[in-house]
């Protein structure tokens, strides 16, 4: 779509209305849930606002697209940033052209999608919808459904505790509509308001920015915890082979210790055997030492005998 639009723009420059018509079609698709159409419309609106700066219609549609981008975001801080910027552009566009029906409808529908608990823009919805319902003749030309506006206006009254005004909107619709399913829905809504005061006091919240920041901080904290859990799980999965290697190393260390213990036991046994053999050797040495004096004695004896005696012993032997 964007490439075709660029080709057309090169061949023949489009007017503001022609470019805005493509953006409005993309905006309707984005409202229905087409995220690709939202991103494409955002790019086209950025270029359109550069070509036509401070144009209320371009700013209004860009603000509505920003709120749709915030709807599609998952990070709460990004949601807050996009929604805040979108509301600024919408308020600026309404201030520049307060009697423009299209700008009022875009701001009213965008503010209706935001939760009252955090943004507190339901009074903006009531202001824009009442302005639109007062312009009944022009609603059909733009293509805005009056019954839908009235139903959403009653829902906006109910959000801020104006139950009487909500009941008036829904009873009026019940009398006018001919659709049985829609009539059944309106009866259920009216039944839910029975027994409640016309103006119900709803506890006021703090400023929307502080509430959103607290909510965003909590959500970011939970997101960080989830991220940490995922990180730890990934690290655990990565460490599994490392643990296996460590277990193998420990097993090898144990085996080496066992082998060393066996070697030590063998060495101790050999030492014991050697210790037992040593006394035998000493004993033999003692015997040899005892023999030596006898030899020495005989030698001395022989040396001490006279020569005549030695001759007689050689001739006749000893007596």
BELTALIN-V60765 format. One record per helix or strand of 3 or more residues. SS is the DSSP state (a for helix, b for strand). FROM is the first residue (numbers start at 0). LEN is the number of residues. Records with the same first field share a line. If there is no record, write none. Layout:
BEGIN
SS: FROM-LEN ; FROM-LEN
END
This chain:
BEGIN
a: 1-10 ; 15-17 ; 34-17 ; 55-17 ; 75-21 ; 100-13 ; 115-4 ; 121-12 ; 135-7 ; 145-14 ; 162-14 ; 179-13 ; 207-97 ; 306-10
END
